[in-house]
Amino acid sequence: MPSVDNIKAGFMLKLFTLRGLPWSPIKGGKGKVELTAAEVESLRSELADIEDREAQLKAKLQNIDEILRSARLSGYLYIRKRWAALPGETAPIDDTDVDDWLPRFLVLHGECLFLYLLCTDLSPQDSTPLSDIVEVDQLPSFKREDGEMWYAFYILTRHGLRYECSSSSKIQVSSWLLTLQNECKLECNTSAPIDSTKI
């Protein structure tokens, strides 16, 4: 019967993806491992990769923890970008029916609104200072292909960039809408309920 040491040694070697390691138990209850210089280097490289992945995961977890602790508001919304017509420009083509909504993780932190691709990302994809936001208001609700009702609002910057945000949660949209209007000190009709009749 193989000894506990032999079983442990065999298990540890199986943890790595290196193939064909010349390991075999020998008499006396000890295992013998013979590695070439190339195999040793490959093993070291794999260990380094594992340590790097572990460090990245720890950094992501710390980042998520900091975001959730310090952000005034955060969560996933479906986003799409539009450009408003500036003075003297022709009105953009009406593409309201185009379904180009993409999920993004929004974070309201300090004096800025951050957009992340995923909540685990260390750096945001985009950001907008609250001082650049000139208008925040609701959009008509709409139905997606599955027939589910979605609620929406928009954020307009002084540069003409318009973020349209939507969610199937009426409460979530209301929370973002009211919070941004208050934080940006915008004189909008915050008492008006989210319109669920317009599609």
Stockholm file with secondary structure:
# STOCKHOLM 1.0

chainA/1-199         MPSVDNIKAGFMLKLFTLRGLPWSPIKGGKGKVELTAAEVESLRSELADIEDREAQLKAKLQNIDEILRSARLSGYLYIRKRWAALPGETAPIDDTDVDDWLPRFLVLHGECLFLYLLCTDLSPQDSTPLSDIVEVDQLPSFKREDGEMWYAFYILTRHGLRYECSSSSKIQVSSWLLTLQNECKLECNTSAPIDSTKI
#=GR chainA/1-199 SS CCCHHHHHHHHHHHTSCCCCCCEEEETTTEEEECCCHHHHHHHHHHHHHHHHHHHHHHHHHHHHHHHHHHCSEEEEEEEEEEECCCTTSCCCCCCTTCCCCEEEEEEEETTEEEEESSTTCSSCSEEEEGGGEEEEEEEEEEECTTSCEEEEEEEEETTSEEEEEEESCHHHHHHHHHHHHHHTTCCCCTTSCCCCSCC
#=GC SS_cons         CCCHHHHHHHHHHHTSCCCCCCEEEETTTEEEECCCHHHHHHHHHHHHHHHHHHHHHHHHHHHHHHHHHHCSEEEEEEEEEEECCCTTSCCCCCCTTCCCCEEEEEEEETTEEEEESSTTCSSCSEEEEGGGEEEEEEEEEEECTTSCEEEEEEEEETTSEEEEEEESCHHHHHHHHHHHHHHTTCCCCTTSCCCCSCC
//
